[in-house]
Amino acid sequence: SRGETHSRSRQQPQHGEMPSSRVVPVHVEKHEDRSDSLVSGNSSSSDLESPSGTEKRASPWHVWRGWSGFPHDAYDGLSDRTKYRFRCFCKLLCLSFVIFLIVLLSCIKVVDINQQLLFKKSTGWYVRNGPFTAVVWPHERMERREATTVSQRQYVVIKDLHTELLQHHTTSGLFFLGPYQELVGVKEKIVLRRYDYIRLIDKLTGSERVVHGPQVVVPDPLEESKDGPQLCPVISATTSVLVEDRLSGLRQVITQRGIFVPVPFQKIVAVREATLLETNQFAVVKDELSGQLRNEEGPQLLHLGPYESLGRVREKVVLERGQYVRLIDSRTGAERIDVGPASVVPGPYEESSEGQQVAVHLTPATAALVLSMTSGQQLLVVKVGLLTPKPYEKVLEVRNRIHVLPHQAAVVRNPLGDLLIMRNETAGLAFFLQPYHSLVPFQWSSYKTHRVSEPGPKENVTLIDMRVQRLLFASEVRTSDNVKLRLEGIAFWRVMDVAKTVSMTSDAPSDVAQRVRNTVVHTLSGTSLEVFMNDFSNITAEASRRAASESFYSDRGLQLETVEVTRFESLENETSEALRTIIAESSNRINELEKAKSVNDISFAKLMNEIAFENHRTQLIKARATNLHLESSFGGEASGSRMMQRAGTLIGGLEPTLPSISERLRIYKMQENLKGRNSDVKTLASGG
């Protein structure tokens, strides 16, 4: 019964049979048995058979009890409930062991060579790099991290979690992070060649450094390069580098030859090419600070300064002898003249709008009219040689000396408009037109051909001819018997008073021609054709005298000398045929007379030529005879002179050996005889 069980359990500690702690297993065991019986479907009475029944199946408890040496009598003396509790405890203990084993196996960590474990404990963090095998209990905070493979051209950027500072790791191989480090990234190292450089700027302090190759560069953690690697400029004899200091803002030109690497805070503004100036060139250079211009003359290799810019390259003005150039300063307006021969370099602000000009060559027959641009006055320069204008002077024109012959007259207009007559009747006159004076030209009609209609062609007249001039005219007139004729004639006239002519008429030849036509028409209109043909000369002379006596010409300063009709013809066919017949007969008679006279003249001229020819032949014969006589005389004299010279030489040479003159003459005669015989022998031998 339950009461007996309690009494027994309270009594066991008193008797020392079993400790009080063993009571629990008994209850557990009994409870376990119930559960087992329930599971197996058997009642509890089957497990509690009488001792005399069949033997019971071995339970784990019996096995454990036999193995551990637990006393049988103690277990058997337990109640069923205690046994049940005891069995439950044993099962729980086994289950805990299995769970512990499972947890233990799951906590075993195998770390490869490229891995590490980060342990995060309350006392601090630490890392353990592989390869290794370790047991990591679940209560431990752990993180597995892969190592970073770093090549020779890479570096690792890491961040310290405590200080937030960045660090770089540059060694190649496997890289393991520290306990308080974080991987930011893997970057490529900067490879600089021989001609490369890179500008690195610290983002924290703003400091700057420049690294040039050849080398491999790893920037500091907070350094960056906006432009990356750049090419170093190579400075030669024809190049320079313009740099600017970004701290002071000052510029500098580097001309030292070689590879140029800028220093920190130095900016390359430009790489300049030097300008080669030839001997005949110059360059205009502008100072960007002051705005002033200056000239640089060649030959040279021009390198500009730090604050200078090249304006333009121009050719020097090469002036030969007799040339000049006018230069005007665009700022002040000042003007100067440079005269050749010279090589002129204009000032930086000087310009020449006219370029090279040739000096005026003045002769005795020329003069130059010069305008002074300061006073506005004109000056006539009369000299012989080259005339180069001065500054602010301009040559307006070259005037020729006007030659007025005694039979000519010139009309000159002065600045006031008055007309001046330039003439010298006794001798020629030569003068230059003074400033503000002009020679008055006239437009006079030309009557070099016969014409009836007006107006005719004009010609310019600057010098009025005072001699008698010829004027050809033509006119149509009807005689008193109504025969229409065309007359052609010549009028001779001259200018007597130039002042009257200039003041009274603008075309003197036209006035004379018109007046002569009127006079001829008026004279012949009252004469018949028969009278005109019979008394042609007297009628023409009468018309001329009548025309010359008119005041029309004297009022205009003119004089009509004479009027002659040179040809006339009828404008009617019948009259023309009759006139042509009369004229043809008259012409034939005159031609026959002239022909006979020509034959006589030819015969007479032929006879005279023959007489002259014979006279010349007589003189030729006499001259030839005289020449032959003179030639023979001169030849004999020359031969005798040579013979006497040879005889004298031979006789004189024998005098020391033969003092006797007779002996010497005898030897000379003997020599001459021998020469004669030798000459005869040669003649016979040659067949002569």
Beta strands, then each sheet from edge to edge (+ up, - down):
strand 1: 108-111
strand 2: 115-121
strand 3: 124-129
strand 4: 132-135
strand 5: 141-146
strand 6: 148-150
strand 7: 154-160
strand 8: 166-169
strand 9: 173-175
strand 10: 181-188
strand 11: 190-192
strand 12: 196-202
strand 13: 208-212
strand 14: 215-217
strand 15: 223-224
strand 16: 230-231
strand 17: 234-235
strand 18: 239-245
strand 19: 251-254
strand 20: 258-259
strand 21: 266-273
strand 22: 275-277
strand 23: 281-287
strand 24: 293-297
strand 25: 300-302
strand 26: 308-315
strand 27: 317-319
strand 28: 323-329
strand 29: 335-339
strand 30: 342-344
strand 31: 350-351
strand 32: 356-358
strand 33: 360-362
strand 34: 366-372
strand 35: 378-381
strand 36: 385-387
strand 37: 393-400
strand 38: 402-404
strand 39: 408-413
strand 40: 419-422
strand 41: 429-431
strand 42: 438-439
strand 43: 442-445
strand 44: 458-461
strand 45: 463-465
strand 46: 469-478
strand 47: 484-495
strand 48: 558-570
sheet 1: 1+ 4-
sheet 2: 3+ 2- 5+
sheet 3: 6+ 9-
sheet 4: 8+ 7- 10+
sheet 5: 11+ 14-
sheet 6: 13+ 12- 15+
sheet 7: 13+ 12- 16+
sheet 8: 17+ 20-
sheet 9: 19+ 18- 21+
sheet 10: 22+ 25-
sheet 11: 24+ 23- 26+
sheet 12: 27+ 30-
sheet 13: 29+ 28- 31+
sheet 14: 29+ 28- 32+
sheet 15: 33+ 36-
sheet 16: 35+ 34- 37+
sheet 17: 38+ 41-
sheet 18: 40+ 39- 42+
sheet 19: 40+ 39- 45+
sheet 20: 43+ 44-
sheet 21: 46+ 47- 48+
end
